[in-house]
Amino acid sequence: MSRPLFLTALLLAPVPAHAQGNPPARPQAEEGAEEEIVVTGQRARGAALGEIKPEVTLGSGDIRSLGVGSVTEILAELAPQIRGTSGGQPLILLEGHRISGRQEIERIPAEAIARVDVLPEQVAIKYGYPATQKVVNFVLRKRFRAWTLEGRSRFATGGGAFRGNGSANYFSVRNGARLTLGAEYTGTEMLTEAQRDIAGTGRSLIASEQEFLLNAGYARPLADRLSAAINGSLTTDRKHALLGAAKPRTVNGESAHLGTTVNLDGRRWRGTWTASFDHDEARTIASVSGPGAPADRTRSNTDVLATDLTMNGGLVALPAGDVAFTGRIGGSTSSYNSASTRPSAISSASATALSRSLALGAVSLDVPVLDSPSRFIGAFSINGNAEVQTLSDFGTLRSFGYGFSWSPVKAVSLIASYKDAESAPTMQQLGGPVLPDGLVRVYDYVRGATALVSYTTGGNPALARADVREWRLGANVKALDKPSLSFSVNYTGTRTDNGIAALPAATAASGAAFPGRFVRDGAGNLITVDARPVNIAHQRSDVLRWGINFSKTLKTPQAQIDAMRAYMKKRFPGGPPGVGMAQGMGRGGGGGGGSRLSFSLYHSIHLAERATLLDGQPEIDLLDGGTLSGGAPQPRHEVEVQAGYSRGWLGARFTGNWQSATHVRDPGGLATGNLRFSSLATANLRLFVNLGQIPSVLRDHPFLFGTRLSVGINNILNQRQHVTDGTGSTPPAYSAAQLDPLGRTITFSLRKLLF
């Protein structure tokens, strides 16, 4: 049995309660609905700053119906709803406060979450950020305590790349104090070209990997209205890949994270101070010249120390409300050091030392203009923000933005915003060491053929600052409360000058714009690519995205409610402290039991995607024959569908994705350089059963309380994008297995909560 499979089997094995070194503990509202009484007009407990209403709110029952195990999995399940207009990751809050990093809360079990609010981008302004990312606010239960044990195994139906994962975590929260402890191991087997019948150089498609993680966190109140949190993690990682036949590459890495947060909740002002330190190091040994040749060796270290202070409060009172002010100051210092010995290169040894210091200051105002009970007037506010950053190795950057929020009636909210921001290249993009990456397969659109080229990566000190201007208009309509039904539509227009990007694909246009980056032999064959980043002169993107969200509470079977009540009564004759699961199920026709029917659909329409590589060159239409990345071009239409059903102890989640067909046509190349990328539809299904909630199982095997078995199938129909050139053939660089080495996969998971 392989090591990943053995460890997964070990963690999947039943674990007696006494083996945990901890006596059975009373469940602290661990599975309860913990329904709260909210007075009309009063802010919900743990709500985010401001008066902008959430676009989506999930209660404890909604969260249980997802069949997920942690904050990380909740975020993955909500991906379509929380994706910002610019495609970026959301700003994560815990009970209305910023956190030092996702590491602080990502392993909190889903059962400990009382509510999740998804808020629009303009809420980010109140936390010192521009209105470019959505905000996700997690609110914890008041009391919770449990161990979580989980084992997972993933298989590709085509064989290879088996992955095994096992984890053990402890989490408790009571009276504002919380403790997190955890350990996790993940092992992945290698997948080679030969295993997918690719005639090539003997390279690996997926590297083998072993990763081990330890994490811990603690938070508690320090005084009235003052609290603090600290968290840390250690990770060790080993990857082994093949650069060609008998040409292995091994990367050993370690990383450490330490973060802290202090929150002050004054009567008129709120403040959050965060600080974090991250250390990463990697050691690489690669035999790029073949068997018997000396190996190339590199070592790198990266350290980042960052701190940030945000204050928010009311400046003056207006008839419609207080003018809210947010001030933010922060800074960071980063260093990157690398050393290499390369017998395969002309220069056998090199060293690089990079450093950057950053200081920033930002302010924002939110001014309530109207707050009228009159229909079609409602609440109207305007906002503005500005930020200045100073980088030691690049200079000063500025950004500013403004917008408005209008809710003419309770069920309708309209938002508009504008942002103008400068951005700098990263430290590595500017000064990273220039490294040969061996032979890499790329597609040469000029010759209409796949080429195996000498590929070089590294930094480009000539990179200029980028300037991004973004307009956004959005509307959200909550048509129904029970069942919940909401509609949203957003338009985003983005214009970028001097955008910083990877070197575009080998087309006639990119060859003319960056002539020194593509080297050809006397016959015109591409032999070398210098893939260091470049500036793209101008880019334009216009996207319309609309979506529907539906959720309906279902009645939990009475047999399950009775079984849960009997179990709780038998285990705790004096009655459980707080609200128990069985009590929660009895409320509202079983709403607390997590019985739900849900559906969401999001459709993105790319109205325009254009780029000009160099001033004076023709504009490239990325929706009609143009490409930058060399992979599949931007499709005009993208659709994301999610559906869920959970009732009693059974649940199912379906996700589907579809994108329209695209093509690349290089007017300066051969006919074989004209590629067509087919439309692609993929479907995933996850089924789960809560064994400890089946009445007969709970009666006869009470130790299975808190146990869930899940089976997931990703890419059910094993669909891959089909690529053909002008002759109808598929270029080797775009073979199905090259684009998607895994294909269909099946995942088994067994999760156990010990209360």
N, C-alpha and C positions, 0 to 999 in steps of 0.2 A: 504493500500500500504506500502511495506517495506521501510525503510529509504533509502537504496541505490537506489531503484527504484524511490522514490519520488525526491531525489536530482538530479538524472539523467534526469528525466522528466522536472524538473525545468530548468536545464541548456540547455535542448534541445529546450525549448520554444524560439520563436523569441524575440530578444532584440532590441527595438527601438534605433536608433542612439543617440537620445537625452537623453536616460536613462543612457548612459555611462558617463555623466558629462563631455563630450568632444565634441566640435563642429566638424562637418565633416571636415576631413583634406584632403589636396591634396595628391593623391597617388604619392609617391616618387619612380618612376620606380618600383612600387610594383610587377607588374606582367610582366615586360618587359624582353625581351631576353637579353638586355644590352650587345649586341655583341661588342667585342673589336677588334681593329685593332692591330695585333701583327706583328712587323717587324721580318722577318726571321733572326734567330740567336739571337734575343733578348729574355731574360727570360720573361715568362708569369708573369703577376701581381700576387703577393702572392705565387709564386712557392716555393717549399721546397728547402733546401740547396743541392748543388751538381748538377752533370750533368746526373745522372741516370734518365731515362725517366719513367713516370708512366706506370704501367701495364694496368690501366683502368682510363679513364677520362670521367666524366659526366658533360655536360654543363647544363645550366638552363632548356632547354627543356627536356633533359634526366631526370632531377630531377623531373620536373612536371609530367612526364609520369609515375613516380612511384606511384603517388597518395598518398604520405605520408605527414605528417604535421610538422615534426621537425627533428633536427639533430639526435636525438635518434632513430627515425623511419627510417631515411636514413641508419644508421649503421646497424639496424636490417635487413633491406631489402638487404643490401650488404654483409650479413654475410658470404656466401660462398667465395666471392672475397677477403675479408679482414682478413680471418683466417690465422694466421701464421703457419709456418711449425711445430711448437710445440703445436699448438692448442690454443695459448694464444691470449689475446685481443690486438688490434693494438695500436700503439702510435698515439695519436690524436694531430694534429696541427691546428692552425688557421692562415691562410695567411702566412704559412711558419715558424711560431713561436710556441714554446711550450706554453702550458696553465697550470694553477695551478691545474686543475682537470676537469673532464667532466662536473661538475656542471657549469662551466664558460660558456659553449656553448650548452649544451644538449637540451635546450628548444628554441633555435633560430628557427624560422619558416623556413620551406623548401623553401618558396618563396623568402627568403632573401639570399639564397645561389646562387652564380653565377657559381661556379665550384667545383667539388670534384675530387681530384687526389688520386688514390690508388697506392702506391709505394712499391717496394720490401723491404725485411728485411734489406738489407745493408744500406739503407738510415738512419735507426735508429742510426747507428754508428756516424753519423755527429751531432747527438743531445745528444751524451754521453751515449747511450744505446748499449748493444750487439745486434748482427744481428739475433735476435730471434723473432721479431715481425714486422708485416707489419706497414706501415705508411699511415695514412689517413689525407689528408690536405684539409681543407674547406676554400674556398675563398668567401668572402661576396660581395654582390653588393655594389656599391659606395654609393647608397642612397636607403633607404627603411624605411617605417613607417607603422605599422598596429597593431590593436588589434586582437587577435585570441581567439574565444570562441569555445569550443568543448565539446560535451557530448557523452558518449559511454555506451552501455549496452551489456553485454555478458550473453548468456544463454547456458546451457548444455542441449542438447536434451533429455538426460536421467534424467533431473531434478536436482535441487539443485545447490549450489555454484554459484548463480547469482552474477554478479559483475557489479556495476555501477560506472562510472567515469565522473567527470566534471572538466573543467579547464578554466581559463581565463589568458591570457598572453599578454603583450605588449612588442614590440621590435621596436627599431629605430636605424638607423645608418646613419651618414652624416659627411663627412669630417674627417673620422677616429674616430669619437666619437660614442659610442653605449650605449644604455640603455636597460636593460631587467627587467621586473617585471612580477611576475606570482603567481598564487594560484591554487591548485589542490586538489580535494577530491576523494578518492577511497574507496568504500565499497564492501566487499565480504561476502556472506552468508556461513554458515558452511555446510559441506557435511559429513554425518556420514556413518558408515559401514552399518547400517540398510537401508539407502536410496539406497544402491547398493546391497542389499540382501546378505550381507556378515554376516554369522553366526560367531560372534566373541565376543569381550569383551566390545562392546559398545563404541569403540573409534571413534574419528573423523578422516576422511581421509583428509579433508581440513578444516583448522581453519577459523572461521569467523574473519574478520579484518576490521578496520576502520583506514584510514590514511589521514592525512591532511598535506599539504606542502605549504610553502611560500618561494619564492626565489626572489632575486634581484641582479643585476649586473650593473656596470658602467665602461666604458673605454673611454680614451681620450688621444690625444697627449699632452705631457707636454712641449715639445720643438721640434725643428727640429731634426728628427731622434730618438726621445725619446718618448715613450708612456707607459701608465700604465693602469691596470685594477684591479677591486676589485669585488668580488662576495660573496654572502652569502645565506644560506638557513636554514630553521627551519622545522623540521618534528616531528609530533606526531603520534604515532601508538598504536593501541590496538588490541591484538589477543586473541581469546577465543577458546580453544580446549577441547576435552574430552580424558582423559587418560584411561577411562573405564566407566562402568555404574556408574553414579552419582559421577564421579571423574573429576571435571573440573580443567582446568589450564588456568589462565589468565596472559598475559604478557603485561604490559604497558611500552612503550618506548618513549624516546625523543632523538633527535639528532640535532646537529647544525654543520654547516660548514662555514668556512670563508677562502677565498683564495685571493691571490693577485699576479699579474704578472707585471714585468717591462721589457720592451724591448728596447734595444739600437741598432740601425742600423748604425754603422759606415761605412766609405768608404771601409775599408779593414777588419774590425772585427765586428762581431755581438754578442751581449750578451743577455741572458735572465735570470732574477732572479725570482724565484717563492717561495711562502711561503703559507702554509695552516695550519689551525687548525681544528681538528674534535673532537667533544665531543659526546659520546653515553652513554645513561644510560637505564637500564631495571629493572623492578620490576616484580617478578613472584610470584604468589600465586597458589599453586597446592595441591589438596586434593588427595594425592596418596594412602592414607590408607582406603578410603571409607567414606560413609556418617557419619556425626557426629564426625569424628576424627579431631583433630587439623590439620590445613593446614601447609604445608611447605612454607616457605617464603624466597626468595633470592632477593638481590639487587646488581647490578653491575654497574660500571662506567669505561669507557675507554676514555682516552684523548691521542691524537697524535698531536704533533707539528713538522712540517717538513719544511725544507728550502733547496733550490738548486740553484746553479749558474752555467751556462754553457756559455762558450766563444768559438766562432768559427771564424777562419780566415786563411789567407794564410801565410805560413812561408817563402817559397822561390819560385821563379819562375823557372820552367823547360820548355824545348821546348814544351812539351805536355800540359802545364798548371801549375797552382799553386799547391804546396803541401798544402793540407788543414789540419789544426790542430784543434782538439776539446778538450777542457779541461773542466772537470766538478768536482765540489766539492759540498758536501751537507751533511746534517745531520738531525737527527730526535730524538725526545725523546717521549717515550710512557709510559703510566701507566695504570694499570688495578687493580681495587679494587672491591672486592665482599665480601658480608657478607650473611650468611644464618642461618635460624632457622628451624631445621628439626625434628619435633616430631616423624616422621616415621622412623628416622634413629637411630642407636645406639648412635652416637655422635650428640646431638641435636643442636649444634651451631658451626659455623666455620667462619673463615675470611681469606681472601687471599689478599695480596698486591704484585703486580708484577710491575717491571719497567725495561725499556731498553733504552739505548742511543746508537745511531748509527752514525758513521762518515764514509764518503766515499770519494774517489778520483778516477777519471777515466780520461784517455787520449786516444785519437785515432788519427791516421794519415791516410790520403787518398792520395796516390802518383800516379799521372798520368804518365804512362810509354810511351804510344803511343797515337797519335791523327793524324791518317793519312787519307786523302781523298781516298786513294787507296782501291779498293774493296778487301774484305777478310782480311784486316788489321784493319782498323777502329780505335776505341778508346779502350785502355786497361789500367786499373788501378789496383793497389793493395792497400790493407788496413790492418790495424792492430789496436787492442785495448786492453787495460788492465785496471783492476779495483781492488781496495782494499777496503774492508769494515772492520771496527772494531766495534764489538758489546760488550757492557758492560757486558752482562751476558753469552757470549759464546766465545769470542775471535776474531781472525782475519780470514777473508775469502778472497780468491783471485780468480780472473777469468781473462782469456785472450782469444783472438781470432784473426783470420786473414782470409783473403779471397781475391778474385779478381772479377772484373767486366769487361766483354769484349763485345763490340758491333761491330762485324766485318762489319755489314752493318746496315743501319738506322733502318730496321724493325726487327732486331734480337738482343737480349741481352742475355748473358750467365753470370751466377753468381755462385760462389762457396765460401763456408765459412766453418770454423771450430771454435768451441767454447769449452772451458774447464772451467767450473764454479763450485765453491763450494757454497752451500747454507745452511742456518741454520734453525732449527725449529723456528716456531713463538713463541712469548712469552707465549701464551696460551697453545701451544703444549708442552712446557717445564714445565710450572708451574701452569697451570690452575687447579682450584679446582676439586677434584674427586667427582663426583655427580652421585647418582643413578637416572636413568631415567625411573623408573617404569618397568612394564612388556612390553616387546617388542617382536614382532613376527619375528623370524629368521628361516632360513632354515638350518637344520643340515644334511650335506651331508654324514656324517659317518653313521647316523641312517636312512637316506633317509626319513626324516619326518620334518614337521614344528614344531618348539618348541617355547613356550612362556616362555621367560627367563627374569631373573633379569639382567638389562643392566646398565653398568656403563661407564661414560665418564669422561674425565679430561685430565690432563697433565702427561707427562712422563719425569722426569728430566734426565733419562739415555739416551735420544736420542743423536745420533752422527750426525755430519755434513754429508751432501750428496755431492757427486761429480758427475757432469753431463758432458759428452762429446758428442758433436753433430757435425755431418758432413752434409753438404747440397750442392746439385748440382741442379741448376735450369736453365730453358731456357724459354724465352718468345718471341713469333713470332707474329708480327702484319702483318697479311697477306693482309688486305685491310684497307683503310682509310674511304672511303665512298662507300657503307656501311662499318661500322667498324667490323672487324673480327680478333680475336686474339686467339692464342693457347698458353698454358703454360704447363710445366711439371716440377715436382720437386721430388727429392729423398731426404729423410731425414733419417739418421741413428743416433740413440741415444743409449748411454750406460750409465747406472746409477749405482753407487755403494752407498750402505747405503741410498737408497731412503727413504724418510719420507712419510709414508702412514698410512691410517686407518688400524685397525686390519683386516687381511684377513678373508674371510668366514670360517665357521666351517667345514674344510676338514681334512682328515688324515694328510696331509702335514703341515697345519697350526697348528694343535694340537701338532705335534711333534716339530715344530719350536718354538712355544710359549705355552708350556704346562701349565703354571700357569694362562693363560687367559681364558681357557675353563674348567668349573667345571661341572662334571657329578655326578649323584647319583649312588647308588649301582647297579641299573639296566642299567646303561650306558646312561641314558637320560640326555640331556644337560639342566642344570638348571640356570647357571650363565655365563655371558660373560663380561669380562673386556675389553672394546673396546677402551682403550686409545691407541694413535698412537705408531707405532713401526718402526724400520728400516728394510727395505728389502735388503738383501745382494747384489743382482745383478739383474738388469733388462736390457732387450734389446728390441729395437723397430726399425723396418725398414719399412718405408712407402713410397710408390710411389703414387703421386697425379698428375693427369692431368686434364685440363679443357679447355673449349671453351667458348668464349664470342662473341656474335653477337648483333649488334644494327643498325637499319636502320631508317632514318628520313622519315616520311610520310607527305603528303601534307595536311595541315589543310583546311577544307571545306571553300570555299569562303564566304558562307553565314555567317559563324561564324566571319570571319575577318571583313566583312562589318558591322555586328551587333556591334562588339566591337568598331570599329571606330566611328560609329554613337553614341554609348553610351558615349565615351570619349569626342566627340565633343560637345554633349549636356551638359554634366556635367561641362566641362571646355571649354567654348567658346574661350578663349584666347589660348588654347592649354595646355596640361599637361606639367609640368616641367620634363625634362629628357626623357627617352624612355618609352613610355607607352606600355601596352600589345598589343593593336591593331597594333601599329607600328612594334613591334617585330614580330608579326604574318605575317606581310606583307613581311618580308625579307626571302630570300632563299626558296621561295615556301612554306612558312608556318612553317619553322623549329622552330621559336621561340614559337609556340603554344603548344609545348609539345606533338606533334603527333609522336609516335615512335612504332617500332616493335623490341622486344629484346628477346634474348634467351641465357641462360648460362647453362652449364653442368659441374659438377666436380665429378670425380671418384677417390676415395682413395682405394688403394690396400695395405693391411697390409701384407707385405712379411714375417715378423717375429715379434712375440710378446712373449717374454719368461721372466721367473723370477726364481730366486733361493732365497728362503726365508732365508736360513741359510747355511753358508759355510759347505760343506760336504753332503748336501742334494741333491737329484736329481733335475734337472732343470724342471720347469713346463712350458709346452707349452700352452700358453693362447689361441692359435688358434685351438688347438686339445685336448679338454677335460679339460684344466686347468682353474682355476678362482682365482681371488683375491678379488673382490668386493662383491661377493655373489649375485649380480644382473646378468643381461644378460652379458655373456662374450663378449670380443671384436670380432665383426664380421670381416671376412676377407675383405669383400667388402662393401663400403658405397658410395651411389650415391646421389647427390643433383642436382635438376633440377629447373630452374626458367624460366618463360616465361611471357612476358608482351605485351599488345597491348593497345595503347592509340591513339585515333583519334577524333579530335573535342572535344566534351564535355564528351565522354564516355571513360572508361578505364577498363582494367581487368589485374589482376596479378595472376599467378598460381605458386605454389611451390610444389615440390614433393620430398620425401625422401624415399630411399630404403636401407635396409641392409640385408645381407645374413644370413642364418640360422647358429646357433652355438649350441654347446653342452658342457656339463660338465660331466666328467666321473671320479669318485673318486675310484682309485684302492683299497683303504683301507676300503671302505664302502660297503653298501648293493646295490643291483640292483636298488632299488627305489631311490638311491642317484644319479643315472645317469639321468640327465635332458637334454631335447632337447628344445631349444628355436627356434621357427619358424622364417622364414624370415618375415620382416615387411615392408610394403609399406604404406605410408600416403600421402594424397594429400590435399592441401589447396587452396581455391579460394577466391579472393577478387575483388568485382565489385564496381566501383565508377562512379558517374556522377557529373560533375561540373554544377550545376543548373544555375549559373549566366553566363554561356557561351552558353546556348541554345538560339538561336536568338529570338524565340517567347517569351520565358520567360524573357529575358533581356529587350525586348521591352515593355512588359506589366507589369513586376514586377522587375524594376531595383534595388530594395533593396536587391534582391537575388544575386547581383554581389558579387563574392568571397565566395559563398556557395557551399559546397561539401557534398554529401550524399554517404556513403559507407556501403556495406554489405559484411561481410566476413564469410566464412564457413571453420573452421579448422577441419581436419580429416573427410573429406566429407563422406567416406565410413564407418566411425566409426570402424576403424581397431585397434586391440590391439594384442600384441604379445601373441602367444599361447604356453604354456609351459606344457610339459608332462614328467612324470618320466618313469622308465623302465617298468611299468605295463600299461602305457597309460593314467594314471590318472593325473590330475592337482593338485599339492600341494596347500594347502590354501594360503601359503605365496606368490604364483605366480598366483593367480586368476587374471582374466583380469581386474576387477575393482580395485584390489589392485595395479597392475602395472600402470594403467592409470585411475584414478578415474573419470576424466572429460569425456573422449571420445569425441564425436562430439560436437562442440560448434558453436554458431552463434553470430556474433557481429554486432551491428548497430552503426553507427557513423554519427553525423551531425556536421560539422565544418563551422564556419563563420568567415571571415576576415572583419574587419571594418577599412577602410583606412581613 
